[in-house]
Amino acid sequence: MSSMPEMNPSLRERLISQPDVILEDQDLMRALISANERAMGGNIVDLRGIAMDRLEARLDRLEDTHRAVIAAAYENLAGTNQVHRAVLRMLDPVEFEGFLHDLGTEVAHILRVDSIRLVLETARKENDPAINRLGDVLSLAEPGFIARYLTDGRNAPPRQVTLRQIHEGERRVYGADCEFIRSEACLLLDFGEGRLPGMLVMGAEDPHQFTPQQGTDLLAFFAGVFERAMRRWLS
């Protein structure tokens, strides 16, 4: 014959006085439910046990969703702070060359991208020494280039922010760094009436840093600030 093991009296009294200790311990509750199912045998349909399993699965899903929402909120807050720091740094320089130099160095570092390039459309062909000095940040292109680049040649209006994965960067945009670029964020810039458009391109070696599924609100805000800063320099 077998006898049931006796529970320690002090432990029994503690559990009776503090039942929440059991209810709040998921592993202990699972063990109790499993023991109850074994005691009932395999020929009895335990509707309450089935309901408990479903409730437990729903609770697990809710906890996973809760963690995902919190993680997304922290990520969004970190991204907001990142963009704010980049905007403040971008507004510091008092000369245009310093403005573009910081764009390709300090601002790129804050935004954690491998390359930032400003593409300007122009109909002029002359070789300007000042532009040559900014060749690591500034790229010039013929009118219409930006719309074709953003739409991949499709007959569709370009979006203000385009996020995409690419096999290799465009040399006319990235220069010698083009072969390392695997994803990019392209910001369409409006410099005002009577001026050709521009484009700010952020390139990353990580193919998953910029994807079409990501939100674009922060980058649209950054593009708006950059447009206004450029209008000041262009005027």
Contacts in CASP RR format, 6 or more apart in sequence:
PFRMAT RR
TARGET T0000
AUTHOR 0000-0000-0000
METHOD contacts of the structure
MODEL  1
MSSMPEMNPSLRERLISQPDVILEDQDLMRALISANERAMGGNIVDLRGI
AMDRLEARLDRLEDTHRAVIAAAYENLAGTNQVHRAVLRMLDPVEFEGFL
HDLGTEVAHILRVDSIRLVLETARKENDPAINRLGDVLSLAEPGFIARYL
TDGRNAPPRQVTLRQIHEGERRVYGADCEFIRSEACLLLDFGEGRLPGML
VMGAEDPHQFTPQQGTDLLAFFAGVFERAMRRWLS
14 21 0 8 1.000
15 21 0 8 1.000
15 22 0 8 1.000
22 28 0 8 1.000
22 29 0 8 1.000
22 32 0 8 1.000
23 29 0 8 1.000
30 56 0 8 1.000
33 49 0 8 1.000
33 52 0 8 1.000
36 46 0 8 1.000
37 46 0 8 1.000
37 49 0 8 1.000
40 46 0 8 1.000
79 218 0 8 1.000
80 218 0 8 1.000
82 110 0 8 1.000
82 111 0 8 1.000
82 112 0 8 1.000
83 111 0 8 1.000
83 218 0 8 1.000
83 219 0 8 1.000
83 221 0 8 1.000
83 222 0 8 1.000
85 110 0 8 1.000
86 107 0 8 1.000
86 110 0 8 1.000
86 111 0 8 1.000
86 222 0 8 1.000
87 222 0 8 1.000
87 225 0 8 1.000
89 102 0 8 1.000
89 106 0 8 1.000
89 107 0 8 1.000
89 110 0 8 1.000
90 99 0 8 1.000
90 102 0 8 1.000
90 103 0 8 1.000
90 107 0 8 1.000
90 225 0 8 1.000
90 226 0 8 1.000
90 229 0 8 1.000
91 225 0 8 1.000
91 229 0 8 1.000
92 102 0 8 1.000
93 99 0 8 1.000
93 101 0 8 1.000
93 102 0 8 1.000
96 233 0 8 1.000
97 130 0 8 1.000
97 133 0 8 1.000
97 134 0 8 1.000
99 229 0 8 1.000
99 233 0 8 1.000
100 118 0 8 1.000
100 134 0 8 1.000
100 137 0 8 1.000
100 138 0 8 1.000
101 134 0 8 1.000
101 137 0 8 1.000
103 116 0 8 1.000
103 118 0 8 1.000
103 137 0 8 1.000
104 115 0 8 1.000
104 116 0 8 1.000
104 136 0 8 1.000
104 137 0 8 1.000
107 116 0 8 1.000
108 114 0 8 1.000
108 115 0 8 1.000
108 116 0 8 1.000
108 202 0 8 1.000
111 202 0 8 1.000
113 185 0 8 1.000
113 202 0 8 1.000
113 203 0 8 1.000
113 204 0 8 1.000
113 209 0 8 1.000
114 177 0 8 1.000
114 180 0 8 1.000
114 181 0 8 1.000
114 203 0 8 1.000
114 204 0 8 1.000
114 205 0 8 1.000
115 174 0 8 1.000
115 177 0 8 1.000
115 181 0 8 1.000
115 201 0 8 1.000
115 202 0 8 1.000
115 203 0 8 1.000
115 204 0 8 1.000
116 137 0 8 1.000
116 200 0 8 1.000
116 201 0 8 1.000
116 202 0 8 1.000
116 203 0 8 1.000
117 137 0 8 1.000
117 138 0 8 1.000
117 139 0 8 1.000
117 173 0 8 1.000
117 174 0 8 1.000
117 175 0 8 1.000
117 200 0 8 1.000
117 201 0 8 1.000
117 203 0 8 1.000
118 137 0 8 1.000
118 138 0 8 1.000
118 139 0 8 1.000
118 198 0 8 1.000
118 199 0 8 1.000
118 200 0 8 1.000
118 201 0 8 1.000
119 139 0 8 1.000
119 140 0 8 1.000
119 141 0 8 1.000
119 145 0 8 1.000
119 146 0 8 1.000
119 149 0 8 1.000
119 173 0 8 1.000
119 198 0 8 1.000
119 199 0 8 1.000
119 200 0 8 1.000
119 201 0 8 1.000
120 138 0 8 1.000
120 139 0 8 1.000
120 140 0 8 1.000
120 141 0 8 1.000
120 196 0 8 1.000
120 198 0 8 1.000
121 140 0 8 1.000
121 141 0 8 1.000
121 142 0 8 1.000
121 143 0 8 1.000
121 144 0 8 1.000
121 145 0 8 1.000
121 146 0 8 1.000
121 196 0 8 1.000
121 197 0 8 1.000
121 198 0 8 1.000
122 140 0 8 1.000
122 141 0 8 1.000
122 142 0 8 1.000
122 143 0 8 1.000
122 196 0 8 1.000
123 142 0 8 1.000
123 143 0 8 1.000
123 196 0 8 1.000
131 138 0 8 1.000
131 140 0 8 1.000
139 172 0 8 1.000
139 173 0 8 1.000
139 175 0 8 1.000
141 172 0 8 1.000
143 196 0 8 1.000
145 172 0 8 1.000
146 158 0 8 1.000
146 188 0 8 1.000
146 197 0 8 1.000
146 198 0 8 1.000
146 199 0 8 1.000
147 158 0 8 1.000
147 197 0 8 1.000
149 170 0 8 1.000
149 173 0 8 1.000
149 186 0 8 1.000
149 199 0 8 1.000
150 158 0 8 1.000
150 159 0 8 1.000
150 162 0 8 1.000
150 186 0 8 1.000
150 188 0 8 1.000
150 199 0 8 1.000
151 157 0 8 1.000
151 158 0 8 1.000
158 188 0 8 1.000
159 188 0 8 1.000
160 187 0 8 1.000
160 188 0 8 1.000
160 216 0 8 1.000
160 220 0 8 1.000
160 223 0 8 1.000
161 185 0 8 1.000
161 186 0 8 1.000
161 187 0 8 1.000
161 188 0 8 1.000
161 216 0 8 1.000
161 219 0 8 1.000
161 220 0 8 1.000
161 223 0 8 1.000
162 185 0 8 1.000
162 186 0 8 1.000
162 188 0 8 1.000
163 183 0 8 1.000
163 184 0 8 1.000
163 185 0 8 1.000
163 186 0 8 1.000
163 210 0 8 1.000
163 211 0 8 1.000
163 212 0 8 1.000
163 214 0 8 1.000
163 215 0 8 1.000
163 216 0 8 1.000
163 219 0 8 1.000
164 183 0 8 1.000
164 184 0 8 1.000
164 186 0 8 1.000
164 210 0 8 1.000
164 211 0 8 1.000
164 212 0 8 1.000
165 182 0 8 1.000
165 183 0 8 1.000
165 207 0 8 1.000
165 208 0 8 1.000
165 210 0 8 1.000
165 211 0 8 1.000
166 181 0 8 1.000
166 182 0 8 1.000
166 183 0 8 1.000
166 184 0 8 1.000
167 182 0 8 1.000
168 178 0 8 1.000
168 179 0 8 1.000
168 181 0 8 1.000
168 182 0 8 1.000
169 178 0 8 1.000
169 179 0 8 1.000
169 181 0 8 1.000
169 184 0 8 1.000
169 203 0 8 1.000
170 178 0 8 1.000
171 178 0 8 1.000
173 201 0 8 1.000
174 181 0 8 1.000
174 201 0 8 1.000
174 203 0 8 1.000
180 205 0 8 1.000
181 203 0 8 1.000
181 204 0 8 1.000
181 205 0 8 1.000
182 204 0 8 1.000
182 205 0 8 1.000
182 206 0 8 1.000
182 207 0 8 1.000
183 203 0 8 1.000
183 204 0 8 1.000
183 206 0 8 1.000
183 207 0 8 1.000
183 208 0 8 1.000
183 209 0 8 1.000
183 210 0 8 1.000
183 211 0 8 1.000
184 201 0 8 1.000
184 202 0 8 1.000
184 203 0 8 1.000
184 204 0 8 1.000
184 210 0 8 1.000
185 201 0 8 1.000
185 202 0 8 1.000
185 203 0 8 1.000
185 210 0 8 1.000
185 219 0 8 1.000
186 199 0 8 1.000
186 200 0 8 1.000
186 201 0 8 1.000
187 199 0 8 1.000
187 200 0 8 1.000
187 201 0 8 1.000
187 202 0 8 1.000
187 219 0 8 1.000
187 220 0 8 1.000
187 222 0 8 1.000
187 223 0 8 1.000
187 226 0 8 1.000
188 197 0 8 1.000
188 198 0 8 1.000
188 199 0 8 1.000
188 223 0 8 1.000
189 197 0 8 1.000
189 198 0 8 1.000
189 199 0 8 1.000
189 200 0 8 1.000
189 223 0 8 1.000
189 226 0 8 1.000
189 227 0 8 1.000
189 230 0 8 1.000
190 197 0 8 1.000
190 198 0 8 1.000
190 227 0 8 1.000
191 197 0 8 1.000
191 198 0 8 1.000
191 227 0 8 1.000
191 230 0 8 1.000
191 231 0 8 1.000
191 234 0 8 1.000
192 231 0 8 1.000
195 234 0 8 1.000
200 223 0 8 1.000
200 226 0 8 1.000
202 210 0 8 1.000
203 209 0 8 1.000
203 210 0 8 1.000
204 210 0 8 1.000
END
